[in-house]
Amino acid sequence: MEWELDFIKFLQRGSVPFLDWLLYFITQFGTEIFFMLVVMALYWCVNKREGFRLVNLFMVANLFVGVIKVIVRRTRPYHFEGIRGILEQTSGYSFPSGHSDNIGVVATSLTMQSKAKGYFKAAVIASCIIVPLVMFSRVYLGQHYPTDVLTGALIGVGIGIAGYILFDKILGNNEEKIIFAVLPLCLLLFAAAVAFYAFRGETPDSLMNIAGTYSAVAIGYYIEKTRIKYDVKSDKFWHYIVRFALGAICVLTIKEGLKVLFGLFASGIWRIIFDFIRYFIIGIFVTLLAPMLFKKLKI
């Protein structure tokens, strides 16, 4: 750990406001907000199946990272003398890096999808630029150690490649049936998060958020594919713009509005239970309610 702390201190000696803000901007590509924007664009405007595949890979990768975090419980670098949390102080544990995992699985999944669309080389080059930049930003900003970001990226890229291939091989054209595996898993995660809080007094937000989002996405996609059957293709380009803008505004309102509302009276174990509910509602809206709305509006 000592060499990692020294490395972060070395990087932060070159800290200037412009570089701080630039890397803070770059680090946003590893956030759940960026992932949500990518999924919404993909699911509502390009291909629902590919959007659903990306959500599955992202959830599995985040599950691995979340479990490792609560087992290892590594303290973040900015808690040590001589290291700053530049422009932010991320909560939770440090190892492995969730941002690096996020951008790794998103970039890999989109790159794999690009094989059939003729821009595979461009996607590979873009991924080889953005993934290391996000990894570097996490270390420079004092949020992670080098081994955190390397491990996180390896998990994201590994699950992105293996999961992309296995998704087709195992599920074929019946990907909606993954619900029968996802729901028991999410129930187990919910119980584990509650037990973790009961025995350790800590709130494992990541596990509860995964349980809420993943269960909702599985249910929403199953109903949408078997009952609603919304066709994302349109001959009017403005349809795509309106869908994305309208849907994104609704998701942001739900996400932040419920966060404020629940925060008024939720604390302790109830806070993470309400987080489960909040992320469940977001997942249902993205996969089911939004397509129903778009179909009703004929856009």
C-alpha positions as CSV (number, residue, x, y, z in Angstrom):
1,M,0.0,0.0,0.0
2,E,2.9,2.4,0.8
3,W,4.0,2.7,-2.8
4,E,0.5,3.4,-3.9
5,L,0.1,6.2,-1.4
6,D,3.4,7.6,-2.6
7,F,2.3,7.4,-6.2
8,I,-1.0,9.3,-5.5
9,K,1.0,12.0,-3.6
10,F,3.3,12.3,-6.6
11,L,0.3,12.8,-9.0
12,Q,-1.4,15.3,-6.7
13,R,1.8,17.5,-6.6
14,G,0.9,18.5,-10.1
15,S,-2.7,19.4,-9.1
16,V,-4.0,22.6,-10.7
17,P,-7.6,23.8,-11.0
18,F,-7.9,23.1,-14.7
19,L,-6.5,19.6,-14.5
20,D,-8.6,18.9,-11.4
21,W,-11.9,19.9,-13.2
22,L,-10.8,18.1,-16.4
23,L,-10.2,14.8,-14.6
24,Y,-13.4,15.3,-12.5
25,F,-15.3,15.6,-15.8
26,I,-13.6,12.5,-17.2
27,T,-14.4,10.5,-14.1
28,Q,-18.1,11.0,-14.7
29,F,-17.9,8.5,-17.5
30,G,-17.6,5.8,-14.8
31,T,-20.7,6.9,-12.9
32,E,-24.1,5.2,-12.8
33,I,-25.6,8.3,-14.4
34,F,-23.5,7.8,-17.5
35,F,-24.4,4.1,-17.6
36,M,-28.1,5.0,-17.3
37,L,-27.9,7.5,-20.2
38,V,-26.2,4.9,-22.4
39,V,-28.8,2.2,-21.5
40,M,-31.7,4.6,-22.0
41,A,-30.4,5.6,-25.4
42,L,-29.8,2.0,-26.4
43,Y,-33.0,0.5,-25.0
44,W,-35.4,3.2,-26.2
45,C,-33.8,4.2,-29.5
46,V,-31.6,1.4,-30.9
47,N,-32.2,-2.1,-29.7
48,K,-34.1,-3.3,-26.6
49,R,-32.3,-6.6,-26.5
50,E,-28.9,-5.0,-26.6
51,G,-29.9,-2.6,-23.9
52,F,-31.2,-5.5,-21.7
53,R,-27.9,-7.4,-22.3
54,L,-25.9,-4.4,-21.2
55,V,-27.9,-4.0,-18.0
56,N,-27.4,-7.7,-17.2
57,L,-23.6,-7.4,-17.7
58,F,-23.4,-4.2,-15.7
59,M,-25.4,-5.7,-12.8
60,V,-23.3,-8.8,-12.6
61,A,-20.1,-6.8,-12.7
62,N,-21.4,-4.5,-10.0
63,L,-22.4,-7.4,-7.9
64,F,-18.8,-8.8,-8.0
65,V,-17.4,-5.4,-7.1
66,G,-20.0,-4.8,-4.3
67,V,-19.3,-8.2,-2.7
68,I,-15.6,-7.7,-2.8
69,K,-15.9,-4.2,-1.3
70,V,-17.7,-5.4,1.8
71,I,-15.3,-8.3,2.2
72,V,-12.1,-6.4,1.8
73,R,-13.3,-3.1,3.3
74,R,-10.3,-1.1,2.1
75,T,-10.1,2.5,3.3
76,R,-10.0,5.2,0.6
77,P,-6.7,7.0,0.0
78,Y,-7.9,10.5,0.9
79,H,-8.2,9.4,4.5
80,F,-4.4,9.3,4.7
81,E,-2.3,12.3,5.5
82,G,-0.9,14.1,2.5
83,I,-3.7,12.9,0.1
84,R,-6.7,15.0,-0.9
85,G,-10.1,14.0,-2.1
86,I,-10.1,16.4,-5.0
87,L,-13.5,17.9,-5.7
88,E,-15.2,15.0,-4.0
89,Q,-15.0,12.4,-1.3
90,T,-16.6,9.2,-2.5
91,S,-18.3,7.2,0.2
92,G,-17.9,3.5,0.8
93,Y,-14.9,1.2,0.5
94,S,-12.1,1.5,-2.0
95,F,-11.3,-1.9,-3.4
96,P,-12.0,-2.5,-6.2
97,S,-13.0,0.7,-8.2
98,G,-16.6,0.8,-9.1
99,H,-16.0,3.6,-11.7
100,S,-13.3,1.5,-13.4
101,D,-15.6,-1.5,-13.4
102,N,-18.5,0.5,-14.8
103,I,-16.6,2.1,-17.7
104,G,-14.9,-1.3,-18.4
105,V,-18.1,-3.2,-18.8
106,V,-19.9,-0.4,-20.7
107,A,-17.1,0.2,-23.1
108,T,-16.5,-3.5,-23.7
109,S,-20.2,-4.3,-24.3
110,L,-20.6,-1.4,-26.8
111,T,-17.4,-2.5,-28.5
112,M,-18.6,-6.1,-28.8
113,Q,-21.9,-4.8,-30.3
114,S,-20.0,-2.7,-32.8
115,K,-18.7,-5.8,-34.5
116,A,-21.9,-6.2,-36.5
117,K,-22.1,-2.5,-37.3
118,G,-18.8,-1.9,-39.1
119,Y,-17.1,0.4,-36.6
120,F,-15.3,-2.2,-34.4
121,K,-11.8,-0.7,-34.8
122,A,-13.0,2.8,-33.9
123,A,-14.8,1.4,-30.9
124,V,-11.7,-0.4,-29.7
125,I,-9.6,2.7,-30.1
126,A,-12.2,4.8,-28.2
127,S,-12.4,2.2,-25.4
128,C,-8.6,2.0,-25.1
129,I,-8.6,5.8,-24.5
130,I,-11.6,6.4,-22.2
131,V,-11.1,3.4,-19.9
132,P,-7.5,4.2,-18.9
133,L,-8.5,7.9,-18.5
134,V,-11.3,7.1,-16.1
135,M,-8.9,4.8,-14.2
136,F,-6.3,7.5,-14.0
137,S,-8.8,10.1,-12.9
138,R,-9.9,8.0,-9.9
139,V,-6.3,7.7,-8.7
140,Y,-5.4,11.4,-9.3
141,L,-8.6,12.5,-7.5
142,G,-7.6,10.5,-4.4
143,Q,-10.5,8.2,-4.5
144,H,-8.7,5.0,-5.3
145,Y,-5.3,3.2,-5.3
146,P,-3.8,1.9,-8.5
147,T,-4.6,-1.7,-7.6
148,D,-8.2,-0.7,-7.1
149,V,-8.7,0.7,-10.6
150,L,-6.7,-2.2,-12.3
151,T,-8.9,-4.8,-10.5
152,G,-12.1,-2.9,-11.2
153,A,-11.3,-2.5,-14.9
154,L,-10.3,-6.2,-15.2
155,I,-13.6,-7.3,-13.7
156,G,-15.6,-5.0,-16.0
157,V,-13.8,-5.9,-19.2
158,G,-13.7,-9.6,-18.3
159,I,-17.4,-9.8,-17.5
160,G,-18.1,-7.6,-20.6
161,I,-16.4,-10.0,-23.0
162,A,-17.4,-13.3,-21.3
163,G,-20.9,-12.2,-20.5
164,Y,-21.6,-10.8,-24.0
165,I,-20.8,-14.2,-25.5
166,L,-22.5,-16.4,-22.9
167,F,-25.6,-14.2,-23.0
168,D,-26.3,-15.5,-26.5
169,K,-25.1,-19.0,-26.0
170,I,-27.1,-19.7,-22.9
171,L,-30.3,-17.7,-23.5
172,G,-30.5,-17.5,-27.3
173,N,-33.7,-15.6,-28.2
174,N,-35.3,-16.3,-24.8
175,E,-33.3,-13.8,-22.9
176,E,-36.5,-12.6,-21.0
177,K,-36.5,-16.0,-19.2
178,I,-33.4,-14.9,-17.2
179,I,-36.0,-13.5,-14.8
180,F,-36.3,-16.9,-13.2
181,A,-32.7,-16.7,-12.1
182,V,-32.6,-13.0,-11.4
183,L,-35.5,-12.8,-9.0
184,P,-34.2,-15.4,-6.5
185,L,-30.7,-13.8,-6.7
186,C,-32.2,-10.4,-5.9
187,L,-34.2,-11.8,-3.0
188,L,-30.9,-13.2,-1.7
189,L,-29.1,-9.9,-2.1
190,F,-31.9,-8.1,-0.3
191,A,-31.7,-10.5,2.6
192,A,-27.9,-10.3,2.7
193,A,-28.0,-6.5,2.8
194,V,-30.5,-6.4,5.7
195,A,-28.4,-9.1,7.6
196,F,-25.2,-7.1,6.9
197,Y,-26.8,-4.0,8.5
198,A,-28.2,-6.0,11.4
199,F,-24.8,-7.6,12.3
200,R,-22.4,-4.9,11.3
201,G,-24.4,-1.7,11.6
202,E,-23.4,-0.6,8.1
203,T,-25.5,0.1,5.1
204,P,-24.4,-1.9,2.0
205,D,-26.0,0.5,-0.5
206,S,-24.5,-1.2,-3.6
207,L,-26.0,-4.6,-2.8
208,M,-29.5,-3.1,-2.1
209,N,-29.4,-0.9,-5.2
210,I,-28.4,-3.9,-7.4
211,A,-31.2,-5.9,-5.9
212,G,-33.8,-3.2,-6.6
213,T,-32.6,-2.3,-10.1
214,Y,-31.9,-5.8,-11.4
215,S,-35.2,-7.3,-10.1
216,A,-37.2,-4.4,-11.7
217,V,-35.4,-4.7,-15.0
218,A,-36.0,-8.4,-15.2
219,I,-39.7,-8.0,-14.5
220,G,-40.1,-5.0,-16.7
221,Y,-38.3,-6.6,-19.7
222,Y,-40.2,-9.8,-19.4
223,I,-43.6,-8.0,-19.4
224,E,-42.5,-5.6,-22.2
225,K,-41.3,-8.4,-24.5
226,T,-44.2,-10.7,-24.0
227,R,-47.1,-8.1,-23.7
228,I,-46.2,-4.6,-24.8
229,K,-43.8,-5.4,-27.7
230,Y,-42.9,-1.7,-28.4
231,D,-40.9,-1.3,-31.7
232,V,-38.1,1.2,-31.2
233,K,-37.6,1.8,-34.9
234,S,-39.0,4.9,-36.4
235,D,-38.7,6.7,-39.8
236,K,-38.8,10.1,-37.9
237,F,-35.5,11.1,-36.3
238,W,-37.3,13.5,-33.9
239,H,-39.1,10.6,-32.3
240,Y,-35.7,9.4,-30.9
241,I,-34.9,12.8,-29.6
242,V,-38.3,13.2,-27.9
243,R,-38.2,9.7,-26.4
244,F,-34.7,10.2,-24.9
245,A,-35.4,13.7,-23.6
246,L,-38.8,12.9,-22.1
247,G,-37.6,9.6,-20.6
248,A,-34.4,11.0,-19.2
249,I,-36.3,13.9,-17.5
250,C,-38.7,11.3,-15.9
251,V,-35.9,9.1,-14.7
252,L,-34.0,12.0,-13.2
253,T,-37.2,13.3,-11.5
254,I,-37.9,9.8,-10.1
255,K,-34.3,9.2,-9.0
256,E,-33.6,12.6,-7.3
257,G,-37.2,13.3,-6.2
258,L,-37.7,10.1,-4.4
259,K,-34.2,10.5,-2.9
260,V,-35.2,13.8,-1.3
261,L,-38.7,12.5,-0.3
262,F,-37.4,9.3,1.3
263,G,-34.6,11.2,3.0
264,L,-37.1,13.2,5.0
265,F,-38.0,10.3,7.1
266,A,-35.9,7.3,6.3
267,S,-32.8,6.4,8.3
268,G,-30.8,3.3,9.2
269,I,-32.2,0.1,7.8
270,W,-35.2,1.9,6.3
271,R,-32.8,4.1,4.2
272,I,-31.5,1.1,2.3
273,I,-34.9,-0.4,2.0
274,F,-36.2,2.8,0.5
275,D,-33.2,2.8,-1.8
276,F,-34.3,-0.6,-3.0
277,I,-37.8,0.8,-3.7
278,R,-36.4,3.8,-5.5
279,Y,-34.1,1.9,-7.8
280,F,-36.9,-0.7,-8.4
281,I,-39.2,2.1,-9.6
282,I,-36.4,3.5,-11.9
283,G,-35.8,0.0,-13.4
284,I,-39.6,-0.6,-14.0
285,F,-39.9,2.8,-15.6
286,V,-37.0,2.4,-18.0
287,T,-37.8,-1.1,-19.2
288,L,-41.7,-1.1,-19.0
289,L,-43.4,2.2,-18.3
290,A,-41.4,4.3,-20.7
291,P,-42.0,2.0,-23.7
292,M,-45.7,1.9,-22.8
293,L,-45.7,5.7,-22.7
294,F,-43.9,6.0,-26.0
295,K,-46.3,3.6,-27.6
296,K,-49.3,5.5,-26.3
297,L,-47.8,8.8,-27.6
298,K,-46.9,7.1,-30.9
299,I,-43.4,8.3,-30.9
